[in-house]
Amino acid sequence: MGSVLIAFSGRVDSSFLASVAHEVLGRRSLAVTADSALYTEVKEARRIAEEIGIQHKVFVSDELNVPKFSDNPVNRCYYCKQELFSNLWTIAEKHGFDYVVDGTNYEDLDDYRPGVKAGIELNVRSPLKDVQLTKQEIRALSRERQLSTWDKPSMACLASRFPYGSALTQEKLSKVEKAERFLRGIGFSQLRVRDHGDLARIEVLFNEMSFISKDLIRKKIVNEFNTLGYTYVTVDIKGYRTGSMNEQLEKKAIKKE
């Protein structure tokens, strides 16, 4: 490709992509991270970029000021990626990079991801998808490279915690972020807190469900979530899964048929 700018979150996929790009292209590769209300890991992204040795830049992005995004429609991700990729191309052109690439992997095509359309429209390449690498393979290859991200829990932007149609605000995003940070702090690994207004729906791994039911832990969670503003605190017995808010789309599609 000659030179690439990588959309860099510091998570599993983009970190592996950045590591390979740095090995192949050296100074002709640049990792760029968006600092916004949707992503709260800028400090971690800086650390990972330093670990890899790749050049790294951070820019401030304000998706909440994009009306079509903040209204939280079903294609919310399209407007978010459109904003992100447009900013990345501006940076790429300013610094003379030929391509903008992202960490979309082959399995991502199995989920509802309207952001992929924005990437295609803005000529963003997805090398991991192009060579058909799965998440499991990327983790294994990351481990071979001794990247600290190889076993990092899967993450997604905080907007994915809300039902479609529920308007997104800084206050709501901050509330969910604090709730998830609290749960990680007391020992949960892979998790999501889905926000349904006054109700918080917690998703954790099956092998951690017994931990959440321990009396002391349960009381701590209820007290913290009540303090954050949740009246009701529930545990989803289907457990942690990616894209659970998309299940409402599947049900609507079935009814439509």
VEXKOLKOL-298268 format. One line per 3 residues: number of its first residue (from 1); for each residue z, y, x of N, C-alpha, C. Coordinates in nm, 4 decimals. Layout:
NUM = Z:Y:X:Z:Y:X:Z:Y:X ~ ... $
END
This chain:
1 = 0.0000:-0.1226:0.0815:0.0000:0.0000:0.0000:0.0000:0.1281:0.0852 ~ 0.0333:0.1160:0.2097:0.0345:0.2339:0.2958:0.1692:0.3031:0.2997 ~ 0.2127:0.3566:0.1855:0.3455:0.4179:0.1764:0.3918:0.4115:0.0317 $
4 = 0.5207:0.3921:0.0121:0.5735:0.3765:-0.1242:0.7030:0.4534:-0.1446 ~ 0.7189:0.5040:-0.2658:0.8455:0.5593:-0.3124:0.9019:0.4604:-0.4134 ~ 1.0261:0.4161:-0.3921:1.0864:0.3132:-0.4777:1.1850:0.3758:-0.5759 $
7 = 1.1686:0.3447:-0.7047:1.2687:0.3825:-0.8047:1.3916:0.2968:-0.7763 ~ 1.4965:0.3589:-0.7251:1.6071:0.2843:-0.6636:1.7389:0.3058:-0.7371 ~ 1.7881:0.1982:-0.7998:1.9173:0.2043:-0.8691:2.0308:0.1494:-0.7830 $
10 = 1.9942:0.0738:-0.6772:2.0965:0.0103:-0.5953:2.1450:-0.1211:-0.6535 ~ 2.0708:-0.1725:-0.7517:2.1054:-0.3009:-0.8117:2.0206:-0.4112:-0.7494 ~ 2.0266:-0.5298:-0.8058:1.9678:-0.6482:-0.7416:1.8189:-0.6318:-0.7111 $
13 = 1.7401:-0.6005:-0.8128:1.5948:-0.6006:-0.7972:1.5447:-0.4873:-0.7079 ~ 1.5878:-0.3645:-0.7377:1.5374:-0.2518:-0.6594:1.5876:-0.2559:-0.5154 ~ 1.7049:-0.3160:-0.4934:1.7579:-0.3269:-0.3567:1.6759:-0.4267:-0.2748 $
16 = 1.6394:-0.5395:-0.3362:1.5543:-0.6358:-0.2671:1.4183:-0.5739:-0.2362 ~ 1.3610:-0.5044:-0.3358:1.2319:-0.4395:-0.3170:1.2386:-0.3363:-0.2042 ~ 1.3451:-0.2574:-0.2016:1.3615:-0.1556:-0.0974:1.3764:-0.2195:0.0400 $
19 = 1.4467:-0.3315:0.0458:1.4659:-0.4017:0.1732:1.3326:-0.4497:0.2303 ~ 1.2496:-0.5088:0.1453:1.1181:-0.5572:0.1897:1.0284:-0.4396:0.2285 ~ 1.0300:-0.3339:0.1457:0.9472:-0.2166:0.1741:0.9853:-0.1537:0.3077 $
22 = 1.1153:-0.1458:0.3332:1.1614:-0.0879:0.4601:1.1184:-0.1747:0.5782 ~ 1.1244:-0.3066:0.5606:1.0840:-0.3975:0.6686:0.9348:-0.3832:0.6982 ~ 0.8537:-0.3731:0.5939:0.7081:-0.3694:0.6100:0.6578:-0.2304:0.6498 $
25 = 0.7145:-0.1265:0.5872:0.6599:0.0082:0.6026:0.7462:0.1045:0.6825 ~ 0.8734:0.0697:0.7036:0.9609:0.1580:0.7809:0.9728:0.2963:0.7199 ~ 0.9407:0.4009:0.7975:0.9544:0.5398:0.7519:0.8529:0.5764:0.6432 $
28 = 0.7603:0.4873:0.6177:0.6631:0.5124:0.5105:0.7135:0.4588:0.3762 ~ 0.8441:0.4317:0.3696:0.9084:0.3915:0.2438:1.0257:0.4851:0.2169 ~ 1.0468:0.5159:0.0903:1.1541:0.6071:0.0502:1.2161:0.5582:-0.0801 $
31 = 1.3482:0.5432:-0.0818:1.4205:0.5046:-0.2036:1.4709:0.6317:-0.2719 ~ 1.4477:0.6433:-0.4023:1.4896:0.7629:-0.4759:1.5718:0.7218:-0.5976 ~ 1.6873:0.7839:-0.6119:1.7810:0.7526:-0.7207:1.7961:0.8725:-0.8135 $
34 = 1.7951:0.8464:-0.9436:1.8181:0.9512:-1.0429:1.9675:0.9611:-1.0722 ~ 2.0220:1.0797:-1.0599:2.1622:1.1056:-1.0933:2.1651:1.1608:-1.2353 ~ 2.2103:1.0797:-1.3307:2.2107:1.1235:-1.4703:2.3268:1.0609:-1.5456 $
37 = 2.3423:1.1026:-1.6704:2.4499:1.0490:-1.7552:2.4288:0.9019:-1.7865 ~ 2.3072:0.8519:-1.7682:2.2758:0.7133:-1.8021:2.3123:0.6162:-1.6920 ~ 2.3201:0.6667:-1.5684:2.3496:0.5822:-1.4530:2.4668:0.6428:-1.3782 $
40 = 2.5666:0.5630:-1.3490:2.6899:0.6162:-1.2888:2.7162:0.5571:-1.1502 ~ 2.6105:0.5074:-1.0858:2.6304:0.4362:-0.9593:2.5603:0.5039:-0.8416 ~ 2.5511:0.6358:-0.8443:2.4811:0.7072:-0.7373:2.5485:0.6840:-0.6025 $
43 = 2.6801:0.6886:-0.6006:2.7524:0.6659:-0.4753:2.7253:0.5252:-0.4213 ~ 2.7209:0.4270:-0.5111:2.6918:0.2890:-0.4717:2.5475:0.2768:-0.4225 ~ 2.4550:0.3462:-0.4873:2.3149:0.3433:-0.4447:2.3011:0.3997:-0.3036 $
46 = 2.3753:0.5061:-0.2749:2.3726:0.5634:-0.1395:2.4202:0.4607:-0.0375 ~ 2.5268:0.3885:-0.0739:2.5822:0.2888:0.0180:2.4820:0.1772:0.0452 ~ 2.4166:0.1288:-0.0594:2.3202:0.0202:-0.0440:2.1998:0.0657:0.0386 $
49 = 2.1525:0.1870:0.0134:2.0393:0.2396:0.0904:2.0740:0.2472:0.2385 ~ 2.1974:0.2878:0.2668:2.2433:0.2946:0.4067:2.2515:0.1541:0.4663 ~ 2.2969:0.0581:0.3865:2.3043:-0.0809:0.4313:2.1646:-0.1330:0.4677 $
52 = 2.0672:-0.0991:0.3847:1.9294:-0.1434:0.4091:1.8682:-0.0688:0.5273 ~ 1.9058:0.0586:0.5395:1.8504:0.1411:0.6463:1.7334:0.2261:0.6022 ~ 1.7056:0.2264:0.4727:1.5906:0.2985:0.4197:1.6242:0.4458:0.3936 $
55 = 1.5240:0.5331:0.4056:1.5416:0.6731:0.3686:1.5783:0.6805:0.2199 ~ 1.6633:0.7766:0.1855:1.7131:0.7809:0.0478:1.7258:0.9249:0.0008 ~ 1.6796:0.9509:-0.1210:1.6964:1.0813:-0.1837:1.7535:1.0637:-0.3241 $
58 = 1.8276:1.1650:-0.3692:1.8826:1.1670:-0.5047:1.8336:1.2942:-0.5736 ~ 1.7910:1.2809:-0.6988:1.7573:1.4002:-0.7758:1.8303:1.3944:-0.9094 ~ 1.8547:1.5113:-0.9672:1.9263:1.5195:-1.0947:1.8263:1.5080:-1.2094 $
61 = 1.8560:1.4170:-1.3022:1.7696:1.3939:-1.4186:1.8518:1.4107:-1.5462 ~ 1.7955:1.4768:-1.6452:1.8693:1.5035:-1.7687:1.7928:1.4505:-1.8894 ~ 1.7957:1.3205:-1.9090:1.7236:1.2585:-2.0200:1.7759:1.3027:-2.1563 $
64 = 1.9018:1.3423:-2.1630:1.9589:1.3816:-2.2923:1.8941:1.5075:-2.3481 ~ 1.8241:1.5816:-2.2629:1.7514:1.6989:-2.3099:1.6090:1.6661:-2.3538 ~ 1.5761:1.5367:-2.3511:1.4462:1.4920:-2.4036:1.4709:1.4462:-2.5476 $
67 = 1.4344:1.5269:-2.6483:1.4683:1.4975:-2.7891:1.4292:1.3571:-2.8344 ~ 1.3090:1.3140:-2.7996:1.2648:1.1824:-2.8458:1.3490:1.0711:-2.7847 ~ 1.4123:1.0980:-2.6711:1.5009:0.9981:-2.6105:1.6400:1.0038:-2.6726 $
70 = 1.6983:1.1227:-2.6795:1.8364:1.1356:-2.7261:1.8536:1.0968:-2.8724 ~ 1.7433:1.0986:-2.9493:1.7513:1.0515:-3.0888:1.7671:0.8996:-3.0957 ~ 1.7437:0.8332:-2.9821:1.7634:0.6886:-2.9688:1.6747:0.6045:-3.0607 $
73 = 1.5427:0.6292:-3.0564:1.4510:0.5450:-3.1351:1.4349:0.4082:-3.0688 ~ 1.3671:0.3164:-3.1341:1.3516:0.1815:-3.0798:1.2720:0.1814:-2.9492 ~ 1.1873:0.2832:-2.9293:1.1115:0.2930:-2.8038:1.1737:0.3963:-2.7102 $
76 = 1.3032:0.4131:-2.7234:1.3806:0.5058:-2.6388:1.3473:0.4900:-2.4911 ~ 1.3392:0.3670:-2.4454:1.3174:0.3385:-2.3044:1.1837:0.3955:-2.2558 ~ 1.0861:0.4029:-2.3443:0.9555:0.4579:-2.3086:0.9703:0.6037:-2.2649 $
79 = 1.0436:0.6829:-2.3445:1.0599:0.8251:-2.3143:1.1457:0.8461:-2.1898 ~ 1.2435:0.7589:-2.1704:1.3286:0.7666:-2.0516:1.2464:0.7417:-1.9250 ~ 1.1683:0.6342:-1.9267:1.0871:0.5988:-1.8092:0.9756:0.7010:-1.7859 $
82 = 0.9241:0.7565:-1.8930:0.8209:0.8597:-1.8809:0.8768:0.9796:-1.8033 ~ 0.9991:1.0182:-1.8371:1.0666:1.1284:-1.7678:1.0959:1.0914:-1.6227 ~ 1.1498:0.9713:-1.6025:1.1850:0.9259:-1.4680:1.0629:0.9173:-1.3773 $
85 = 0.9596:0.8473:-1.4234:0.8422:0.8252:-1.3397:0.7664:0.9545:-1.3109 ~ 0.7657:1.0475:-1.4068:0.7015:1.1769:-1.3829:0.7727:1.2506:-1.2696 ~ 0.9050:1.2467:-1.2717:0.9835:1.3103:-1.1646:0.9593:1.2417:-1.0306 $
88 = 0.9507:1.1091:-1.0324:0.9298:1.0352:-0.9079:0.7923:1.0645:-0.8483 ~ 0.6917:1.0780:-0.9341:0.5582:1.1119:-0.8842:0.5558:1.2517:-0.8228 ~ 0.6320:1.3440:-0.8818:0.6407:1.4793:-0.8257:0.6976:1.4748:-0.6838 $
91 = 0.8027:1.3935:-0.6668:0.8654:1.3783:-0.5350:0.7698:1.3072:-0.4390 ~ 0.7025:1.2032:-0.4884:0.6095:1.1265:-0.4043:0.4973:1.2156:-0.3525 ~ 0.4403:1.2963:-0.4407:0.3306:1.3839:-0.4006:0.3774:1.4920:-0.3041 $
94 = 0.4978:1.5419:-0.3257:0.5527:1.6454:-0.2368:0.5710:1.5929:-0.0955 ~ 0.6123:1.4660:-0.0823:0.6421:1.4088:0.0488:0.5311:1.3184:0.1028 ~ 0.4199:1.3109:0.0299:0.3043:1.2389:0.0801:0.3099:1.0878:0.0704 $
97 = 0.3729:1.0351:-0.0354:0.3770:0.8893:-0.0549:0.2663:0.8474:-0.1512 ~ 0.1991:0.7368:-0.1181:0.0806:0.6937:-0.1929:0.1114:0.6286:-0.3271 ~ 0.2223:0.5541:-0.3335:0.2541:0.4764:-0.4532:0.3988:0.5006:-0.4981 $
100 = 0.4200:0.4895:-0.6292:0.5553:0.4798:-0.6855:0.5693:0.3365:-0.7362 ~ 0.6780:0.2691:-0.6973:0.6997:0.1300:-0.7379:0.8386:0.1160:-0.7993 ~ 0.8546:0.0160:-0.8850:0.9860:-0.0099:-0.9436:1.0209:-0.1575:-0.9330 $
103 = 1.1440:-0.1918:-0.9722:1.1958:-0.3270:-0.9530:1.1799:-0.4194:-1.0725 ~ 1.0902:-0.3896:-1.1652:1.0649:-0.4803:-1.2775:1.0280:-0.6181:-1.2234 ~ 1.0970:-0.7217:-1.2717:1.0651:-0.8572:-1.2249:0.9890:-0.9348:-1.3330 $
106 = 0.9482:-1.0545:-1.2983:0.8609:-1.1332:-1.3866:0.9290:-1.1677:-1.5189 ~ 1.0601:-1.1946:-1.5159:1.1331:-1.2322:-1.6377:1.1518:-1.1141:-1.7323 ~ 1.1448:-0.9927:-1.6797:1.1632:-0.8752:-1.7648:1.0577:-0.8683:-1.8751 $
109 = 0.9451:-0.9328:-1.8534:0.8379:-0.9316:-1.9528:0.8760:-1.0097:-2.0782 ~ 0.9820:-1.0945:-2.0676:1.0244:-1.1757:-2.1815:1.1098:-1.0961:-2.2798 ~ 1.1592:-0.9791:-2.2368:1.2459:-0.8984:-2.3219:1.1656:-0.7800:-2.3771 $
112 = 1.2248:-0.7122:-2.4757:1.1613:-0.5934:-2.5327:1.1848:-0.4767:-2.4375 ~ 1.0807:-0.4341:-2.3663:1.0936:-0.3281:-2.2663:0.9793:-0.2273:-2.2805 ~ 0.9948:-0.1313:-2.3726:0.8899:-0.0306:-2.3916:0.8690:0.0582:-2.2698 $
115 = 0.9652:0.0608:-2.1770:0.9510:0.1396:-2.0557:0.8378:0.0905:-1.9675 ~ 0.8033:-0.0376:-1.9810:0.6929:-0.0942:-1.9016:0.5628:-0.0203:-1.9341 ~ 0.5455:0.0165:-2.0607:0.4253:0.0893:-2.1029:0.4143:0.2236:-2.0308 $
118 = 0.5282:0.2931:-2.0168:0.5286:0.4221:-1.9469:0.4887:0.4034:-1.8013 ~ 0.5342:0.2942:-1.7403:0.4998:0.2650:-1.6016:0.3506:0.2429:-1.5844 ~ 0.2915:0.1703:-1.6779:0.1470:0.1438:-1.6728:0.0688:0.2740:-1.6884 $
121 = 0.1112:0.3562:-1.7850:0.0417:0.4825:-1.8104:0.0481:0.5772:-1.6908 ~ 0.1595:0.5732:-1.6178:0.1778:0.6640:-1.5044:0.1474:0.5967:-1.3708 ~ 0.0807:0.4825:-1.3768:0.0331:0.4158:-1.2550:0.1475:0.3797:-1.1593 $
124 = 0.2575:0.3300:-1.2162:0.3692:0.2805:-1.1353:0.3516:0.1304:-1.1162 ~ 0.3575:0.0855:-0.9932:0.3396:-0.0567:-0.9637:0.4735:-0.1306:-0.9647 ~ 0.4688:-0.2586:-1.0002:0.5886:-0.3435:-1.0033:0.5624:-0.4683:-0.9193 $
127 = 0.5805:-0.4591:-0.7872:0.5457:-0.5702:-0.6975:0.6173:-0.7019:-0.7283 ~ 0.7437:-0.6954:-0.7712:0.8176:-0.8188:-0.7991:0.7570:-0.8917:-0.9197 ~ 0.7132:-0.8138:-1.0170:0.6452:-0.8719:-1.1337:0.5081:-0.9272:-1.0925 $
130 = 0.4380:-0.8508:-1.0097:0.3024:-0.8899:-0.9701:0.3001:-1.0247:-0.8982 ~ 0.4055:-1.0539:-0.8202:0.4097:-1.1819:-0.7476:0.4937:-1.2864:-0.8224 ~ 0.5306:-1.2517:-0.9479:0.5983:-1.3443:-1.0398:0.7340:-1.3928:-0.9891 $
133 = 0.8113:-1.3029:-0.9286:0.9464:-1.3381:-0.8852:1.0447:-1.3264:-1.0016 ~ 1.1277:-1.4299:-1.0208:1.2303:-1.4291:-1.1251:1.3602:-1.3730:-1.0679 ~ 1.4536:-1.3420:-1.1557:1.5827:-1.2882:-1.1115:1.6543:-1.3856:-1.0194 $
136 = 1.6536:-1.5141:-1.0540:1.7206:-1.6138:-0.9714:1.6593:-1.6189:-0.8312 ~ 1.5275:-1.6110:-0.8238:1.4600:-1.6134:-0.6940:1.4919:-1.4874:-0.6129 ~ 1.4991:-1.3745:-0.6811:1.5313:-1.2488:-0.6128:1.6729:-1.2522:-0.5576 $
139 = 1.7666:-1.3103:-0.6337:1.9032:-1.3247:-0.5842:1.9065:-1.4150:-0.4607 ~ 1.8328:-1.5269:-0.4664:1.8309:-1.6205:-0.3529:1.7707:-1.5543:-0.2292 ~ 1.6616:-1.4824:-0.2467:1.5973:-1.4145:-0.1341:1.6844:-1.3012:-0.0807 $
142 = 1.7572:-1.2344:-0.1703:1.8496:-1.1282:-0.1280:1.9629:-1.1853:-0.0447 ~ 2.0093:-1.3036:-0.0836:2.1155:-1.3688:-0.0074:2.0666:-1.4060:0.1323 ~ 1.9416:-1.4549:0.1422:1.8832:-1.4867:0.2725:1.8773:-1.3625:0.3611 $
145 = 1.8544:-1.2492:0.2990:1.8468:-1.1232:0.3735:1.9853:-1.0639:0.3990 ~ 2.0880:-1.1318:0.3493:2.2265:-1.0875:0.3645:2.2508:-0.9513:0.2986 ~ 2.1830:-0.9293:0.1860:2.2066:-0.8083:0.1086:2.3320:-0.8266:0.0234 $
148 = 2.4187:-0.7290:0.0226:2.5437:-0.7403:-0.0536:2.5189:-0.7411:-0.2037 ~ 2.3978:-0.7089:-0.2447:2.3650:-0.7032:-0.3879:2.3244:-0.8376:-0.4459 ~ 2.3162:-0.9420:-0.3637:2.2582:-1.0688:-0.4102:2.3297:-1.1258:-0.5327 $
151 = 2.4625:-1.1053:-0.5411:2.5371:-1.1587:-0.6560:2.5926:-1.0479:-0.7441 ~ 2.5357:-0.9310:-0.7346:2.5820:-0.8172:-0.8138:2.5542:-0.8422:-0.9623 ~ 2.6502:-0.8131:-1.0507:2.6272:-0.8329:-1.1945:2.5087:-0.7513:-1.2434 $
154 = 2.4389:-0.8037:-1.3425:2.3259:-0.7308:-1.4007:2.3776:-0.6063:-1.4713 ~ 2.3027:-0.4992:-1.4576:2.3397:-0.3734:-1.5218:2.2192:-0.3191:-1.5972 ~ 2.2470:-0.2296:-1.6889:2.1398:-0.1605:-1.7621:2.1913:-0.0214:-1.7935 $
157 = 2.1005:0.0695:-1.8251:2.1436:0.2066:-1.8515:2.2384:0.2090:-1.9714 ~ 2.3276:0.3061:-1.9728:2.4332:0.3118:-2.0745:2.3793:0.3301:-2.2158 ~ 2.2564:0.3785:-2.2285:2.1981:0.3955:-2.3628:2.1850:0.2627:-2.4359 $
160 = 2.1763:0.1520:-2.3600:2.1594:0.0198:-2.4204:2.2851:-0.0285:-2.4920 ~ 2.3924:0.0471:-2.4857:2.5185:0.0083:-2.5519:2.5261:0.0548:-2.6962 ~ 2.4241:0.1268:-2.7418:2.4294:0.1876:-2.8747:2.3189:0.1347:-2.9657 $
163 = 2.3465:0.1176:-3.0958:2.2424:0.0732:-3.1898:2.1316:0.1768:-3.1965 ~ 2.0076:0.1311:-3.2108:1.8965:0.2243:-3.2247:1.9201:0.3149:-3.3456 ~ 1.8879:0.4422:-3.3266:1.9077:0.5391:-3.4339:2.0386:0.6143:-3.4236 $
166 = 2.1299:0.5654:-3.3396:2.2566:0.6350:-3.3171:2.2348:0.7367:-3.2054 ~ 2.2393:0.8654:-3.2375:2.2079:0.9710:-3.1408:2.2958:0.9595:-3.0165 ~ 2.2346:0.9844:-2.9018:2.3052:0.9729:-2.7741:2.3576:1.1085:-2.7295 $
169 = 2.4845:1.1101:-2.6867:2.5454:1.2329:-2.6351:2.6195:1.2015:-2.5057 ~ 2.6463:1.3043:-2.4290:2.7221:1.2889:-2.3053:2.8590:1.2275:-2.3332 ~ 2.9229:1.2717:-2.4410:3.0561:1.2229:-2.4771:3.0547:1.0725:-2.5067 $
172 = 2.9558:1.0270:-2.5822:2.9461:0.8851:-2.6165:2.9220:0.7991:-2.4924 ~ 2.8305:0.8443:-2.4069:2.7982:0.7691:-2.2854:2.9194:0.7596:-2.1933 ~ 2.9919:0.8696:-2.1815:3.1108:0.8727:-2.0964:3.2191:0.7789:-2.1492 $
175 = 3.2325:0.7723:-2.2798:3.3323:0.6868:-2.3447:3.3055:0.5388:-2.3142 ~ 3.1793:0.4970:-2.3281:3.1416:0.3587:-2.2991:3.1591:0.3280:-2.1505 ~ 3.1185:0.4218:-2.0662:3.1298:0.4023:-1.9207:3.2757:0.3814:-1.8808 $
178 = 3.3671:0.4599:-1.9370:3.5096:0.4472:-1.9060:3.5640:0.3132:-1.9562 ~ 3.5196:0.2699:-2.0732:3.5648:0.1422:-2.1289:3.5217:0.0263:-2.0397 ~ 3.3972:0.0280:-1.9939:3.3478:-0.0804:-1.9083:3.4134:-0.0770:-1.7713 $
181 = 3.4356:0.0436:-1.7190:3.5021:0.0546:-1.5891:3.6441:-0.0026:-1.5968 ~ 3.7116:0.0204:-1.7088:3.8462:-0.0332:-1.7276:3.8447:-0.1860:-1.7265 ~ 3.7483:-0.2460:-1.7994:3.7406:-0.3917:-1.8066:3.7094:-0.4529:-1.6699 $
184 = 3.6195:-0.3895:-1.5945:3.5921:-0.4390:-1.4592:3.7156:-0.4270:-1.3721 ~ 3.7909:-0.3202:-1.3935:3.9106:-0.2961:-1.3132:4.0204:-0.3989:-1.3338 ~ 4.0247:-0.4636:-1.4506:4.1287:-0.5640:-1.4737:4.0780:-0.7065:-1.4514 $
187 = 3.9533:-0.7176:-1.3993:3.9097:-0.8494:-1.3535:3.7870:-0.9111:-1.4173 ~ 3.7283:-0.8466:-1.5190:3.6085:-0.9033:-1.5802:3.4869:-0.8730:-1.4926 ~ 3.3941:-0.9686:-1.4846:3.2792:-0.9515:-1.3955:3.1577:-0.8993:-1.4722 $
190 = 3.0901:-0.9894:-1.5448:2.9704:-0.9507:-1.6205:3.0107:-0.9157:-1.7626 ~ 2.9819:-0.7947:-1.8067:3.0299:-0.7516:-1.9380:2.9442:-0.6394:-1.9944 ~ 2.9620:-0.6157:-2.1228:2.9060:-0.4996:-2.1916:3.0068:-0.4553:-2.2979 $
193 = 3.0131:-0.3250:-2.3212:3.0860:-0.2712:-2.4361:2.9813:-0.2067:-2.5258 ~ 2.9576:-0.2654:-2.6413:2.8608:-0.2122:-2.7364:2.9337:-0.1200:-2.8335 ~ 2.8831:0.0008:-2.8475:2.9486:0.1045:-2.9272:2.8897:0.1095:-3.0680 $
196 = 2.9768:0.0825:-3.1685:2.9357:0.0903:-3.3089:3.0224:0.1943:-3.3796 ~ 3.0257:0.3144:-3.3252:3.1066:0.4207:-3.3837:3.2542:0.4019:-3.3520 ~ 3.3347:0.3756:-3.4539:3.4783:0.3538:-3.4342:3.5084:0.2150:-3.3794 $
199 = 3.4064:0.1283:-3.3762:3.4261:-0.0103:-3.3349:3.3611:-0.0366:-3.1986 ~ 3.4367:-0.0994:-3.1091:3.3844:-0.1426:-2.9798:3.3673:-0.2936:-2.9823 ~ 3.2461:-0.3407:-2.9505:3.2182:-0.4847:-2.9463:3.2043:-0.5260:-2.8001 $
202 = 3.2993:-0.6054:-2.7539:3.3037:-0.6445:-2.6131:3.2320:-0.7767:-2.5919 ~ 3.1418:-0.7800:-2.4950:3.0738:-0.9033:-2.4555:3.1188:-0.9397:-2.3141 ~ 3.1718:-1.0604:-2.2979:3.2091:-1.1107:-2.1655:3.1540:-1.2520:-2.1503 $
205 = 3.1569:-1.3031:-2.0281:3.1119:-1.4394:-2.0034:3.2033:-1.5382:-2.0746 ~ 3.1492:-1.6544:-2.1131:3.2290:-1.7539:-2.1851:3.3520:-1.7972:-2.1061 ~ 3.3371:-1.8130:-1.9753:3.4508:-1.8595:-1.8955:3.5576:-1.7531:-1.8760 $
208 = 3.5323:-1.6322:-1.9277:3.6332:-1.5262:-1.9188:3.6935:-1.4921:-2.0544 ~ 3.6487:-1.5617:-2.1587:3.7008:-1.5325:-2.2922:3.8483:-1.5694:-2.3064 ~ 3.8913:-1.6755:-2.2383:4.0321:-1.7136:-2.2469:4.1208:-1.6078:-2.1821 $
211 = 4.0658:-1.5398:-2.0809:4.1412:-1.4346:-2.0115:4.1629:-1.3148:-2.1027 ~ 4.0583:-1.2815:-2.1814:4.0680:-1.1643:-2.2683:4.1678:-1.1861:-2.3820 ~ 4.1969:-1.3146:-2.4137:4.2895:-1.3429:-2.5238:4.4354:-1.3517:-2.4800 $
214 = 4.4590:-1.3452:-2.3492:4.5981:-1.3458:-2.3014:4.6694:-1.2232:-2.3581 ~ 4.7912:-1.2421:-2.4034:4.8613:-1.1378:-2.4784:4.8692:-1.0050:-2.4025 ~ 4.9078:-1.0107:-2.2750:4.9241:-0.8882:-2.1973:4.7900:-0.8174:-2.1784 $
217 = 4.6862:-0.8958:-2.1464:4.5525:-0.8393:-2.1260:4.4997:-0.7803:-2.2560 ~ 4.5169:-0.8553:-2.3640:4.4692:-0.8085:-2.4948:4.5330:-0.6748:-2.5313 ~ 4.6637:-0.6640:-2.5110:4.7341:-0.5390:-2.5437:4.6868:-0.4236:-2.4567 $
220 = 4.6628:-0.4515:-2.3288:4.6141:-0.3472:-2.2385:4.4786:-0.2943:-2.2844 ~ 4.3914:-0.3873:-2.3236:4.2566:-0.3488:-2.3676:4.2630:-0.2662:-2.4957 ~ 4.3418:-0.3133:-2.5921:4.3544:-0.2418:-2.7196:4.4090:-0.1017:-2.6966 $
223 = 4.5135:-0.0899:-2.6154:4.5743:0.0413:-2.5894:4.4747:0.1362:-2.5229 ~ 4.4020:0.0856:-2.4221:4.3060:0.1696:-2.3504:4.1916:0.2126:-2.4423 ~ 4.1397:0.1185:-2.5192:4.0267:0.1504:-2.6064:4.0681:0.2442:-2.7195 $
226 = 4.1898:0.2277:-2.7713:4.2402:0.3210:-2.8720:4.2516:0.4615:-2.8138 ~ 4.2971:0.4693:-2.6898:4.3095:0.5986:-2.6217:4.1728:0.6643:-2.6042 ~ 4.0713:0.5822:-2.5780:3.9362:0.6351:-2.5610:3.8741:0.6807:-2.6933 $
229 = 3.9327:0.6348:-2.8054:3.8821:0.6787:-2.9352:3.8282:0.5695:-3.0246 ~ 3.8399:0.4429:-2.9833:3.7957:0.3321:-3.0675:3.9093:0.2895:-3.1599 ~ 3.8820:0.2831:-3.2899:3.9827:0.2388:-3.3868:3.9905:0.0870:-3.3895 $
232 = 3.8749:0.0220:-3.3788:3.8676:-0.1238:-3.3850:3.8112:-0.1780:-3.2530 ~ 3.8713:-0.2881:-3.2063:3.8293:-0.3502:-3.0802:3.8019:-0.4969:-3.1079 ~ 3.6790:-0.5413:-3.0857:3.6411:-0.6791:-3.1153:3.5809:-0.7465:-2.9927 $
235 = 3.5831:-0.8805:-2.9953:3.5161:-0.9597:-2.8914:3.4038:-1.0373:-2.9580 ~ 3.2833:-1.0265:-2.9042:3.1668:-1.0967:-2.9572:3.1712:-1.2417:-2.9092 ~ 3.1875:-1.3369:-3.0011:3.2024:-1.4773:-2.9598:3.0698:-1.5394:-2.9149 $
238 = 2.9582:-1.4670:-2.9292:2.8322:-1.5134:-2.8703:2.8308:-1.4879:-2.7204 ~ 2.9239:-1.4050:-2.6740:2.9371:-1.3804:-2.5303:2.8392:-1.2787:-2.4759 ~ 2.8484:-1.2549:-2.3445:2.7604:-1.1587:-2.2789:2.6157:-1.2064:-2.2844 $
241 = 2.5257:-1.1128:-2.3123:2.3828:-1.1391:-2.3061:2.3109:-1.0059:-2.2933 ~ 2.1991:-1.0068:-2.2256:2.1223:-0.8841:-2.2109:2.0468:-0.8550:-2.3401 ~ 2.0331:-0.7269:-2.3685:1.9514:-0.6847:-2.4822:2.0025:-0.7254:-2.6181 $
244 = 2.1349:-0.7365:-2.6362:2.1843:-0.7824:-2.7664:2.1550:-0.6816:-2.8780 ~ 2.1373:-0.5533:-2.8413:2.1019:-0.4544:-2.9429:1.9595:-0.4763:-2.9949 ~ 1.8792:-0.5525:-2.9211:1.7431:-0.5811:-2.9665:1.7402:-0.6871:-3.0761 $
247 = 1.8543:-0.7544:-3.0977:1.8602:-0.8581:-3.2005:1.8358:-0.7998:-3.3391 ~ 1.8740:-0.6728:-3.3590:1.8487:-0.6093:-3.4888:1.6989:-0.5912:-3.5105 ~ 1.6227:-0.5717:-3.4026:1.4778:-0.5600:-3.4143:1.4165:-0.6922:-3.4575 $
250 = 1.4685:-0.8027:-3.3993:1.4180:-0.9358:-3.4330:1.4432:-0.9676:-3.5804 ~ 1.5614:-0.9302:-3.6303:1.5930:-0.9573:-3.7699:1.5031:-0.8773:-3.8647 ~ 1.4784:-0.7501:-3.8269:1.3905:-0.6662:-3.9094:1.2489:-0.7223:-3.9114 $
253 = 1.2044:-0.7730:-3.7962:1.0701:-0.8299:-3.7873:1.0572:-0.9533:-3.8768 ~ 1.1636:-1.0338:-3.8803:1.1640:-1.1552:-3.9636:1.1569:-1.1182:-4.1101 ~ 1.2372:-1.0155:-4.1496:1.2379:-0.9723:-4.2898:1.1020:-0.9172:-4.3300 $
256 = 1.0393:-0.8460:-4.2346:0.9094:-0.7849:-4.2615:0.8041:-0.8922:-4.2886 ~ 0.8108:-1.0007:-4.2118:0.7178:-1.1111:-4.2277:0.7375:-1.1789:-4.3634 $
END
